[in-house]
Amino acid sequence: MTARSLSKGANLPVDVPDVRIELSWAEGAGGPDIDASALLLAQDGRVRDDGDFVFYNQPQHTSGAVRHLGKRSEGGISTDTVQVELGSLESAITRVVLCASADGGTFGQVTGLTLRLLGGDGGSEVARFEMQADTETAFIAGELYLREGRWKFRAVGQGYASGLAGVATDFGITVDDEPEQTLVPPNRPAAVPPNRPAAVPPNRPAGTSWPVPPAAVTPPPTAPPTAPPTAPPTVTPPPPAPPTITPPATGPSSGPRLTKGEERLPVDMRKRLSLRKEQVAVSLSKRGAVGISARVVLVLDASGSMAFLYSRGVVADVVERMAAVAAELDDDGEMQAWTFASDAARLPDLRLGELPEWLRLHVRVGEISLFRRSKKPRKGMEPGQVDMRSVGIQNEEQKAIAQVRAFVRENPAAAPTLVLFFSDGGVYRDAAIERELRAAVEEPIFWQFVGLGRSNYGVLERFDTLPGRRVDNVGFFSVDDISTLPDQELYDRLLSEFPSWVTAAGRAGIL
């Protein structure tokens, strides 16, 4: 297998029976200590129990398939390594997520943070992924995942401001609030490696630095017996007061705010939207972006290769999931939308209260025949519908990008614009796309591209590494089947870079 340099969101097949995932960084005075760990996930995207967490105090999974090999230092470079024997994984495990945590600082203080995917003997490099960070104290660096009977690897690079405890909790690990508590499940001995203190070291967040030997926990003293209390005199209760209506509390505990038009949605759709808005808020909270606002724009690939995803209802489901992002970030209840293929066309604004009808009228593709070139409008179209024959079947992403840029210039807003751009690949206008996105660096727009399972994303996949931009205004990740990606994970990936761009663009005077 030839070694490959991966960008964020890129994936590749793994054709070796076992691998080593090595995290490396440059040693530096005053920098944090870095620890690698692994989570073994079932089909539902969660651990089965705390035993599916492999780290320095629980260095081997009970199956023996995943092992934490520990740290080494050579030539000013530190590494921490996890080995995964893919053939020995239990059949219930479909993903192995590699995590990293920073003890005593943030990943922004670390230089040269790199993930290397190696053959099981540690000698042959399969791929490498160089990561950038800022205020994050934990990272999901990459993941091995099973797809149609074949293992693949994806470069993730998703940071958490909430530390390793935030990562672990997301995937079902029990994290206790008391610092003396552990993540080790009952009846599993706390294996403390040599030279690592068992007590929780200072500056490591509670619940993220691990087991204390049982003997170190002092049971609370037993309270002395007390005499039974004397029964109070009987008091006749007053008649019940009329019921009062308490206004909902403000803040995170009160749940997501009601967005304009939300009350008109069907009950089942309204329930899904409410839950998803909470999940969007959680994703933003992980990035320290509580209360952030944005205008959200949706762009949908309508090229010929997308027809299957439209016919299966996958695109309609994506739109409904994106409506929750717009509802959480902007309470006006509207989202602008475009579709594109050979040409781009603006769709009617998506108003939240009209979501079911909007999906029926405007989530469409495949209305063109390669053997018919008629310019006449298609008969039977309803008001506001785009004749999809005029959009065509090719991929011209740069045309949609240009139209969105023009819209933002002509319609300035107080909040920045977040563009959610969905494509299934086949990108070939690399130079034109790069020109548009480079020119957009100085504009209050963040472009989040999502690949829907095909390949050849061209410059979109490489844009994170392209130099010569004051701020990184583009994010990208791809998924093999977005319909199987849990909502929380989708929102985590979708919003992983937007908050840091807002900060950087503010400092640069772009916002």
N, C-alpha and C positions, 0 to 999 in steps of 0.2 A: 504494500500500500504506500503510495507517494504522500509525503508530508504536505500539509496544506495550511495556509494561514487563513483563519476564519474571522469574519466580521460578526458583529452582534446580530443574533437571530439566525445565522447560517447553520446548516446541518449537513451531515455526511453519513453514509453507511459505515458501520463498523464490521469489518470482515475478519477480525481475529477473535479467538475464543475467550481471551481475557485481556484486560487493559489496566494500565496504571494512569491515574489522573493526578498530575503533579502541579501544585500551586507554587510559584516561585516569586520572589521579590528581592529588591536590593536592600542589603542591610544598611541601616542609618542610625546615627545617634539620636536618641530621643523619640524614635518612631515606635508605633505600637507593635506588640507581639501578634502574629497572625496564626490562626489555627484552622485547619481544614477538617471537615466532617462530611458525613454522607447520610442521606435519608432514603430509605427503601419504601417506595410508595406502591399501593395497590391500585386497582382500576379506578377507584373513586378519587385518586389524587391525594390520598392521606395514608399515614402509617397505620398499621394494624394495632400496634401498641408501642410503648416506649422502647421496646427492644429493637425496633427498626431504625434506631438512631445510632450511628457508629461515629465515635469521636475518641479523643485521647483517653478518657476515663472509661470508655466502653469500646475497646479497640477492635473487637471482632464480633460480627453478627453470628447468631447461634447457628446459622446454616454454614458458616465458614466461607460464604461467597464474597463477602465484603470485609476488608481489613484496613484499619488505619496503620500505615507503616511507620509513621512518625517523621520527625524533622531531621534535617542535616544542613550543614553550612559548609560552603566551599567557595573560595575566591570572592568573598564579599556578597555571595548570593545565598539566601536561605530558601529551603524548599520544605513543603509538607505534602505527603503523598497518601493517596487512598488506592487500594487495589481492588478490582472487581472481576471475579470469575463469572462471566456471563452464563456459561453452561451450567453453573452450580446454583444459580438463583432459583428460588422457589417459584413455582408456576404462577402464584398469586401476585408476584412482583412484576410490575410493568414499567417502572421508572426508578432510576437511581439518580438523585439530585446531589451534586457536589456543592457544599456551602463553605463559606469562609467567614471568620469573625475576627475583629480587631480588638485587642485588649490593651487599654491604656491610650487610646487615640482613635483617629478615624482613618479610613482608607485613603483620604486625600493627602495624608502624610507619608504614604508609601509610594515609592517609585518602582517602575518595572514590574508591576503586578501582571503576571502572565499565567495562563493555564496551558499545560501541555498534555496532550493525549498520547500515551506511549503504549507500545506493545507490552504484553504481560511480563516480559523479561526486563523491561525498563530500558532497553537498548535502542529500539527503533521508534522514532517520532512519527506519529500518524497525523497530528494536527496541532496547531497552537492558536491561542486566542489572547490578545493583549487587551487589557481592560483599563479604563479610566474611571476615577472616582473623585468624590468631593467630601461631603459630610457623612457618608455612609459608615456605619459601624458593623454591618454584616452584608454579605453578598451571596446571591445564587450565581455561581460562576458558570456552571454548565450542567448538562443532564444527559444521561443515557436513557433511551426510551425504546420500547418495543412497538413496532409498527408492521402489521401483516406478517408476523413471524420472524421479523428481521430486526436486529438491534441497530439503532442509529445514535449519533451524538449531536447535540445542539449547543451552540455557544449562547448563553443566556445573558450574563452580565447585568443582572438586576440587583440594585442596591436597596438596603433597608436602613432608615434612620433609627429604627426601633431595636437594633441589635439582633443577635442570634436568637434571643427569646422571641422576637417578632416573627422571624423565619420559622422557628420550631412550632410556634402556636398555630401558624397558618396551615401547617401540614399535620396537625393533630397531636403533637407532643404535649404532654402535661407539664406546664411550667408553674411552679408554686411561687407565691409572693414572698415567702420568708426566705432570706438568704441562705439559711442552713439547709433548706430542702434540696432535693436532688431530682434529676430527670431519670434516674435509674429505676426501672420498674420493680415491684415487690419480688423478693426471692432471687434477684440478680445481684451478685456480689459487686461491690464498687472496686474495680480494678484500677488502682492509682499507679501510673507509670513511675519509674525511678526518677528522683530529682524534681518531681512536680508535687508541690504541697497539696495535701488533701483539702485543707480549708479553702474557702472562697477567697481569692486574692483581692486586695483593694483595687478599686476602679473598674472591676468587672461587673456588669449589670447583674442584679439578682436574677437567678434562674438561668443564667447563661454560663456559669462556671460551676463546676459540678460536684460530684458526691462527697459528702463528709462521712467518714466511717461511723457506723451506728454507735460506737462507744463514745463518740464525741458529742452526741446529743444528750443533754441532761434533761430527764423528765421533770415536769413541773412538780413542785411540792404538793403533797396532799393536804387539802384544807381540813382543819379540825372540825369535828362534828358540831353541829349547832342544834339548839333546841328548836322543836317545831314552832313556827310562828303562831301567835295568837290570832284567831280568826277575827277580822274587823267587824264592827257592828253592821247589821243589815241596813242598807240604804236603798230607798225606793228610787229607781232611775227616773229622771224626768222624761216626759213624752219626747219621742224622736223629733229632731229638727227636720225641717223640709230639706230635701236633697239639694246639694250645691254642685255647681259645675266648676271644677278646678281647671284653669287654663294650663295647657301643656308647658312643661319646663323648657327653658332654652338650653342650648348646648348639645353636646354629642349624645347625651342620654335620652333626648327627646325624640330621636329618630329623624329621618330626612324631612325637610320642609316640603310642603305641598307646592307643586309646580303648576303654573297656569295651564288649565285644560285637563289636568290629570284626573279630576273628578268625573269627567265625561267618558273615560275609558271603560270597557267591559271589566267586570269584577276580576276575572282571572288575570287579565293583562295588567290591571292596576296593582294587583298583589305582586306580580313579577317585577313591575317597575319599582315599587316601593323597596323590595328586597335588594334589587340591583343598585338602586341609588345608595343604599347603606353600604354595599360592597365597594362602590366607587369612592365613597367617603373614607372607607378603611384604607383603600389603596393610596389616596391622597395623604391621609394621616401618616402612613409609613414614610412618606417622603417629606414630612414636616410642612405640608401644604394645606392645612386645614383652612377652609374659608376662601380658597382661591377661586377666582371667577374667570370665565373665558367664553368667547363666542365660538361655537362648535360648527364646523362645516364637514359634511359627509361627501365623499367621492367614491362612486361605485364603478368598477370595471364592467363593461357590457360587451366585451369582445366575444367572438364566436366560441372560444374555448371555455367561457364561463357558463354556457347554456345549461350544463348538467347541474351546477351549483344553484342556479335559479330554479330549475325544474324540481329539484329536491327540497326547495324551501330554505336552503342554507342561507342565501343572501337575505331573504326576508327576516330570518332569525337574527342575523348580524345587525340589520337595521334596528330591530327592536332592542337589541342589547346596547347599541350605540345611543339610542334615544335616552337611556338612563344616564349616560355620560353628559349629554347635553342638558338634561333636566337637573343634574346635580351642579353643573358648572354655571348654568345660566337659567334663571327662573322665569325668563320671558316665554317659555313654552314653545320656542321655535328653533329650527335648525335648517340652515341653507344646505342645498344638496345639488350635486352634479352627477352626470353619468358620462362615460366616454368609451370610445373604441377608436375607429379611424378619425372621428371628430368628437368634440365635446359638446354637451348640451346641459343647460341649467334646468333642473327639475323645479317644480313648485316647492316653496318652503314647506318643510315638514312641521306642522303644528301638532303638538302632543295630543290634544283632544281628538284629532282626526287620524291618528296613527293607523287603525285598521283599514280605513278607506285609502289612505296614502299608500300603504303596502300593496293593496289590490291594484291601484291605478298606475303606480310608478315603478315598482320593482319588476322590471320586464327586460327581456333580451330575446334574441333569436328570431326577430320578425323580418328577416331579409332572406331573399333567395339569391344564390350566386348566379342564377340564370335569368334573373329579372332585374332590369335596371330602371324601372319606372320611377319618375320623379313626382308622380301624383300622390297626394296624401292618401294614406290608407283609409278605407271606408270604415265607419263604425267606431272611430276614435272618440273618446269622451273628453270634455273640456279640460285643458291643462296637460293632457298627455303628450309626450314626445313621440313622434313617429320614429321608432327605433331603426327603421331602414335608413334614415338620414344619418344615424350615428355610425353605421358600418360594422366591420368585424375585426379590424386590425387594432394594434396597440399604439396609441399616440398620447402617452401620458402627459407630455409637455404641453399639449393643447389645453387639457383640463387645468394644469398648474397655472398657465398663463391667465385663464379666465378667472380662477379664484383670486389670483394676485390683483387683477383689475378690479374685481368686486371689493376687495378689502381697501384698495386705494380710494375708490369712489364712495365707500360707505364706512368712514372711520368710526371706531368705537372706543370707549374708555378702556375696555378689557382687551387683552390679547386674543388672537384667533388660533384655535387648535384645529388643524385639518386632519381628519381621519380618512386615510386614502387606502382603499382596498383593491388589490390586483392579484391575478393568479399567475403572473409572470409573463414570459415572452417579451420582456423589455428589450428593445433594440435601438431606440433613439437616445443612446447614452449621452452624446455630446449636447443635444438640444435640451435634454432634461437637466444635465449638469449646469448649463448656462442659466436656465430659469431658477434653479434652486440656489445657485451662487448669487444671482442678482437679488434673490429674496432674503438674503442674510440680514440686510438692513431694514427689513420690514417686520412689523409686529405679528409674525406668523410662525408657528411651529408646525412642521410637516411630519406626521406620524404615519408611516407606510406599513401596511400589514400584507404579507404574502399569504395567499390562500392555497398553498399545497403543491403548486407546480414547481418550476425551476426557472433559471435564467432571469434573475431580477436585476442584472446588469449593474448600473451605477447606483441604484437604490441600495443594494447590498453593500457597496463599498463606500458610501458617502461618509460614514462615520470616521473613516480614516483619511479622507481627502484634506490636505492642508490648505492654508490661505484663506480661512474664514475667521472673522472676529469672534463669532459664537457658533456653536454647533446647532443648527436650526432644523436638523433632520434626524428622525429615529426610524429604525426598521427592525422588524422581526417577521419570521414566517412560521406557519404551522401546517402540518400535514392535513389535518381535518379539524377545522375550527369548531365544528358542531360538537366535538368530543372534549373541547377545552373548557374546564369549569369556569364559571363567570368570574370568580375572584382572581383566578390566575390570569384570565384574559385582561381584566382591568389592571392588574399589577403590571403586566407587560406593556399595556397600552399607555399607561401613565408613568412609566419608569423614568422618562427623560424630560417630560414637559415641565415639571416644577423647577428642575435645575436650569433649564433654558430660561424660564421666567426670571430667575435670579440673575443669570449671566447677562441677559438682554437688558435688564434694568440697570446693571452696573455699566453696561456699554452705552447707555443712553438711547437704546432702540425703543424701549417702552417708555 
